[in-house]
Amino acid sequence: MDIVLGITDDLLWVLQWIIIGQVILSWLFAFNVLNTSSQGVRTFAVAIDRLTAPLYRPIRRILPDFGGIDFSPLVILLIIMVLRGRVIPGLAARLG
């Protein structure tokens, strides 16, 4: 069971960095630092959006509209931090 919890923790760590990268990428697009007409950049952005959109969708339905600010990545990161910091170590201590 330690292996399953370790793999879950590693996957959550990777997901955390994917979300952080997606947020930074969106800021770079918003401030016109990256060229949105570049095919490579656009392909990378679409791939990251396809990975993160299923996670954001339920959170966006619950959260009220804050105008142009999207807090769903922050909510998902907080959930990941709780899972990695409390839930997974708690399960490991109980099962181990």
N, C-alpha and C positions, 0 to 999 in steps of 0.2 A: 504494500500500500504506500510505502514511502516513495517508491518510484513514480506512482501515479500523481502523488502530491507534488513531487519535484518537477515532473513534466508540466503539470498545471501551473505551478509557480513560474517556470521558465516561459511558458506560452503567454502568461499574463504580463511578464516583463517585456517580452517582444511586442505585445499589443500596446503596452504603455508607450513604448518608443515610436511605434507606428503612429499613434494618435498625436504625440508631441511633434513628430515630423510633419504630419498633415496640418496641424495648426500653424506651424512656422511657414509651411508652403503657402497656406491661405493668406498669411500676412504679407509674404513676398509678392503674391499676386495683387493684393489690395493696394500696396504701395508702389506698384509697377516696377518692382525690382527685377522680376522675371518676365521674359517675353512670352505672353500667352499664345502667340502665333507659332511658336516653336513646336514642332511635332513631338519631339522627345519629351519635352517638359509637359506638354498636354497629355501624352500617353501615361507618364508617371503619375500625374495628378488624378487622372481618371482611375487608374489602378488603385491608388490609395483611397479615393472616394468610394470605390466599390467595396473595399475592405471595411471601411468604417461606417458607411451609410446604414447597414442593418443594425449596428449598435446604437446609432444616434436616433433612428426613427422613433422608437418607443419613448425615448426621453423627450424628444421634440414635441410629441403629442401631449405630454404631461405638463411641460414647462410653459408658462405664459410667453407671449411675444414681447421681446425686449428690443424691438426695432431691428437694427442691423447687427446686434451682438448675439452670437450663438453660444449658449452656456452648456450645450450638451456634451462637448468634449471634456469640459471641466467635471461634469457630473460623472461621466464614465471613468475618468482618471481617479476621482475620489472613491468610486466603487472598487476599482482595481486596487487602490491603496489599502482599503479596508480588507479586501480579500487576501492580499499578500501579507498584510501586517497582523491581522487578527484571526481570520477564519482558517487559513491554511496552517499556520503554526498551532492553532488550537486543535484542529483535527489531527495533526501529527502527534501532538502530545497525548491526545486521547487514545489514538490507535497504536501509538508506538510504545 
